[in-house]
């Protein structure tokens, strides 16, 4: 099996064809309905298009428990984040194991169906501690699972084609299409870059370094649900497009969307993000400081160290670890503590708080920190707040 084969070996597709979709629409009104939360709608889409391969539906209890306790599915495949469908007591009582249920968004629109294979209670403390390393409800990921329904429904899903948009923020988002583009370009060594924040010069430095040894780069911004205060996906996308257009060779970069919600699970989410990029066709994944972190719940490089807990090669995608980089006046370029002999006084540094303040006031940060083209986009965004 090639190193960039999907997890489990086959790319899952749970999107109905037109005929089967029409049949589902005609019978769905007879089914009990599950209202799918916005974050779980993103999960449903990723199951449908194969982004969560090998999952064909929402997790069974055995997989749920195994992922929390062992960081792998019951069958042994690495997996670190439970993909679950939550319901309240009333919905649980309306469902029947062995029978289908309609999946609807919060406005009542039909999304697809689930063939209910099991219903089981969420193990809140075990899930919080096993995935987020904390049960503190101030953590956004912990807060989300605490507020969700505490019964979990397992089963394979089928999804209507119209549930899936033509694109996300003007970008391709289907793993099969991204893989086809990689194959078309003849790339064998593909490095993926994940960010939920606008791209800045430190990001740019590390992806340029990674590109030196790769055939091509997959810039893969997450466009699903994020916490309040994060920069919206359309603004981040405009930043990526501006940067690629002017500063990168177009034939060596693919810009595509990852329609996933952020969980802020730090190390566990770093593995989760890597496995998804494997499903999209990458065989290397950039992991920087505090990947998928929030607050001070995780150590600076915990998200890199967790990769060492798996056997070499078993993730099917290798991690490229990077130190925190900075513009060093002494070196005259980007560097890290590994490559610069100069002290902090030679570094151009702007804190996140100060950066937001400057942009909000219409000020351009130093060009060594943020490209002027990117700053212009962010300044316009902050004017709308």
C-alpha positions in Angstrom: 0.0 0.0 0.0 1.5 3.4 -0.9 2.2 5.7 1.9 -0.4 8.2 0.9 -3.3 5.7 0.6 -6.3 6.8 2.6 -6.6 5.5 6.2 -8.0 2.0 5.9 -6.8 1.8 2.2 -9.9 3.0 0.5 -11.5 6.5 0.1 -15.0 6.3 1.5 -17.9 7.8 -0.5 -21.3 8.0 1.2 -22.9 10.5 -1.2 -26.1 9.1 -2.8 -26.7 9.1 -6.5 -29.6 10.9 -8.0 -32.0 8.0 -8.0 -31.2 6.9 -4.4 -31.4 10.5 -3.3 -35.0 10.8 -4.8 -36.0 7.6 -3.0 -34.7 8.9 0.3 -36.6 12.2 -0.1 -39.8 10.3 -0.7 -39.6 8.2 2.4 -37.7 10.5 4.9 -40.9 12.0 6.2 -41.8 8.6 7.7 -38.6 8.4 9.6 -37.9 9.8 13.1 -35.6 12.9 12.7 -32.3 13.8 14.3 -31.4 17.5 14.4 -27.7 17.7 13.5 -25.8 20.5 15.2 -23.7 22.8 13.0 -20.4 21.2 14.1 -21.8 17.7 13.4 -23.0 18.8 10.0 -19.3 19.5 9.1 -18.5 16.0 10.4 -21.3 14.5 8.3 -20.0 16.1 5.2 -16.4 14.8 5.8 -17.7 11.3 6.4 -19.7 11.5 3.1 -16.7 12.7 1.0 -14.1 10.4 2.5 -12.2 13.0 4.5 -12.8 10.8 7.6 -11.9 7.5 5.8 -12.3 4.7 7.0 -15.4 6.0 8.8 -18.6 5.2 7.0 -20.8 6.8 9.6 -20.9 8.0 13.2 -18.8 5.9 15.6 -20.0 2.8 17.4 -19.5 2.6 21.1 -16.5 0.3 20.8 -14.7 2.7 18.4 -15.6 5.7 20.6 -14.1 4.0 23.7 -11.0 2.8 21.9 -10.3 6.3 20.3 -10.6 7.9 23.8 -8.4 5.3 25.6 -5.9 4.2 22.9 -5.9 6.8 20.1 -7.0 4.3 17.5 -10.1 2.6 16.3 -11.1 -0.8 17.5 -9.5 -2.4 14.4 -6.2 -0.8 15.2 -6.2 2.1 12.7 -4.9 5.3 14.3 -7.6 7.8 15.1 -7.6 10.3 18.0 -10.9 12.3 17.9 -14.4 10.8 18.4 -16.7 11.5 15.5 -20.1 11.3 17.1 -23.8 12.3 16.6 -25.4 13.5 19.8 -29.1 13.5 20.7 -31.2 14.5 23.7 -33.5 12.1 25.7 -36.6 12.8 23.6 -34.8 12.1 20.3 -33.2 9.0 21.7 -36.6 7.6 22.8 -38.0 8.1 19.2 -35.2 6.1 17.6 -35.0 2.4 17.1 -31.8 0.4 16.7 -31.8 -1.4 13.4 -34.0 1.2 11.7 -33.2 4.4 9.7 -33.6 8.0 10.9 -33.6 11.2 8.9 -30.7 13.6 9.4 -31.8 17.3 9.3 -30.1 20.5 10.0 -31.3 22.9 12.7 -33.7 24.5 10.1 -35.3 21.2 9.3 -33.6 20.7 5.9 -33.0 17.0 5.0 -29.3 16.2 4.8 -29.4 12.4 4.6 -30.1 9.4 6.7 -28.5 7.2 9.3 -29.0 3.5 9.8 -29.0 3.3 13.6 -26.8 0.5 14.8 -26.5 1.6 18.4 -27.3 4.3 21.0 -25.0 4.8 23.9 -24.3 7.4 26.6 -21.5 9.9 26.1 -18.7 9.3 28.7 -18.1 13.0 29.3 -15.3 12.9 31.8 -13.4 10.1 29.9 -13.9 11.9 26.5 -12.8 15.3 27.9 -9.7 14.0 29.6 -8.9 11.5 26.8 -9.2 14.0 24.0 -8.7 17.5 25.4 -6.6 16.5 28.5 -8.9 18.5 30.7 -12.5 18.6 31.9 -12.4 22.3 32.4 -15.6 23.6 30.8 -13.8 26.9 29.9 -12.0 24.9 27.2 -14.1 25.5 24.0 -13.9 21.8 22.9 -15.0 20.6 26.4 -17.8 23.2 26.5 -19.1 22.0 23.2 -19.4 18.3 24.2 -20.8 19.3 27.6 -23.6 21.3 25.9 -24.3 18.7 23.3 -26.8 15.9 23.7 -25.4 13.2 26.1 -26.7 10.3 24.0 -24.7 9.2 21.0 -26.1 7.5 17.9 -24.0 5.1 15.9 -24.5 4.0 12.3 -23.6 4.3 8.7 -24.8 7.4 6.9 -26.0 8.3 3.4 -25.9 11.9 2.4 -27.9 13.8 -0.3 -25.8 15.4 -3.0 -27.3 18.8 -2.4 -26.0 18.7 1.2 -22.6 19.2 -0.4 -21.9 22.6 -2.0 -20.0 23.0 -5.2 -17.1 24.5 -3.3 -16.1 25.9 0.0 -15.0 29.6 0.0 -14.4 29.2 -3.7 -12.0 26.2 -3.1 -12.2 22.5 -3.9 -12.8 20.5 -0.8 -13.3 16.9 -1.9 -10.5 14.5 -1.2 -11.0 12.6 -4.5 -10.7 15.8 -6.5 -7.6 17.0 -4.6 -6.0 13.6 -5.1 -6.8 13.7 -8.8 -5.1 17.1 -9.1 -2.0 15.8 -7.2 -1.9 12.8 -9.6 -2.3 15.1 -12.6 0.6 17.2 -11.5 2.7 14.1 -11.0 3.5 14.8 -7.4 4.7 11.9 -5.3 5.9 13.8 -2.2 3.2 16.2 -1.0 3.5 18.4 2.1 0.3 19.8 3.7 0.0 22.9 5.7 -2.9 23.5 8.2 -3.9 26.8 9.7 -7.0 28.3 11.2 -5.4 31.7 11.4 -4.4 34.2 8.6 -1.1 33.3 7.1 1.8 35.5 8.3 5.6 35.6 7.5 6.6 32.9 10.0 4.1 30.5 8.4 5.4 31.5 5.0 9.0 30.8 6.1 8.3 27.3 7.3 6.2 26.3 4.3 9.0 27.5 2.0 11.5 25.4 3.8 9.2 22.4 3.5 8.7 23.0 -0.2 12.4 22.7 -0.8 12.2 18.9 -0.4 8.7 18.3 -1.6 7.1 18.0 -5.1 4.3 20.3 -4.1 2.5 22.0 -1.3 -1.1 21.6 -0.2 -2.2 24.7 1.6 -5.3 23.4 3.4 -7.1 26.0 5.5 -9.8 24.7 7.9 -13.1 26.4 6.9 -15.5 24.7 9.4 -16.8 25.9 12.7 -14.3 27.8 14.9 -14.6 29.6 18.2 -15.7 33.2 18.6 -12.9 35.6 17.9 -11.2 33.5 15.2 -10.8 35.2 11.9 -13.6 34.0 9.5 -12.8 31.6 6.7 -13.6 34.0 3.9 -11.1 36.5 5.2 -8.4 33.9 5.7 -9.0 32.5 2.3 -8.5 35.9 0.7 -5.2 36.1 2.5 -4.0 32.8 1.1 -5.0 33.7 -2.4 -3.2 37.0 -2.3 -0.1 35.4 -1.0 0.0 32.6 -3.5 -0.8 34.9 -6.4 2.2 37.1 -5.8 4.8 35.1 -3.8 4.5 31.4 -4.7 5.0 29.4 -8.0 1.4 28.4 -8.9 2.4 25.1 -10.4 3.8 23.9 -7.0 0.9 24.9 -4.8 -2.7 23.6 -4.4 -5.1 25.7 -2.3 -8.0 23.6 -1.1 -10.4 23.7 1.8 -10.8 21.4 4.8 -14.5 21.5 5.8 -13.8 20.4 9.4 -14.8 22.0 12.7 -12.0 23.0 15.1 -12.0 21.1 18.3 -8.9 22.8 20.0 -7.7 19.4 21.1 -4.0 20.2 20.8 -1.9 17.0 20.4 -4.9 14.7 19.6 -6.1 17.1 17.0 -2.7 17.3 15.4 -2.9 13.6 14.7 -6.5 14.0 13.5 -5.4 16.8 11.1 -2.5 14.7 9.8 -4.7 11.7 9.1 -7.2 13.8 7.2 -4.4 15.2 5.1 -3.4 11.6 4.4 -6.9 11.1 3.1 -6.4 14.1 0.8 -3.3 12.7 -0.7 -0.5 14.2 1.4 2.4 12.2 2.8 3.9 14.9 5.0 2.3 17.3 7.4 3.7 20.5 8.9 3.4 20.7 12.7 4.4 23.9 14.3 4.2 25.3 17.8 1.0 24.7 19.8 -0.8 23.1 16.9 -4.6 23.3 17.4 -4.0 24.6 20.9 -6.0 27.1 22.9 -5.1 29.0 26.1 -2.4 27.2 28.1 -3.9 23.7 28.1 -1.0 22.2 26.1 2.8 22.5 26.1 4.4 24.4 23.2 5.6 21.2 21.4 3.2 18.6 22.8 1.5 18.3 19.3 4.9 17.3 17.8 5.8 14.8 20.6 2.5 12.9 20.3 3.6 11.6 16.8 6.4 9.7 18.6 3.8 7.6 20.5 2.9 5.8 17.2 5.1 3.2 15.5 7.2 4.6 12.6 5.1 4.5 9.4 1.8 3.5 10.9 0.2 6.9 10.6 0.9 6.8 6.8 2.0 10.4 6.9 5.1 11.9 8.4 5.2 15.0 10.5 7.6 17.9 9.7 8.3 19.6 13.0 9.3 23.2 13.2 10.5 25.4 16.0 9.0 28.8 16.6 10.5 31.1 13.9 11.1 34.9 14.0 12.6 37.7 12.0 16.2 38.1 13.3 17.8 41.5 12.5 21.2 40.0 13.2 20.7 37.2 10.6 18.8 39.4 8.3 16.0 37.0 7.8 13.8 34.3 9.4 15.5 32.0 11.9 14.9 29.9 15.0 17.0 29.4 18.1 18.6 26.6 16.3 19.9 28.8 13.5 20.4 32.2 15.0 23.2 33.1 17.5 21.5 36.3 18.4 19.4 37.0 21.4 15.8 38.2 21.7 16.8 41.8 21.4 17.5 41.1 17.7 14.0 39.7 17.0 11.1 41.6 15.5 8.2 40.4 17.5 4.6 41.6 17.7 2.2 39.8 20.2 -1.1 38.6 19.0 -2.9 41.2 21.1 -0.7 44.0 19.8 -1.2 42.8 16.2 -4.9 42.8 16.5 -4.8 46.3 18.0 -2.6 47.6 15.2 -4.8 46.1 12.5 -8.0 47.4 14.2 -6.5 50.9 14.2 -5.7 50.6 10.5 -2.0 50.4 11.1 0.3 48.1 9.1 2.5 45.8 11.2 6.2 45.5 10.3 6.6 43.9 6.9 8.8 41.3 8.5 5.7 40.1 10.4 2.8 40.4 8.0 3.0 41.0 4.3 1.4 44.4 3.3 -1.1 42.7 1.0 -2.3 40.5 3.9 -2.4 43.4 6.3 -4.6 45.3 3.9 -7.1 42.4 3.8 -7.1 42.2 7.6 -7.5 45.9 8.1 -10.6 45.9 5.9 -12.0 43.0 8.0 -11.4 44.8 11.3 -13.2 47.8 10.0 -16.4 45.7 9.9 -16.3 44.8 13.6 
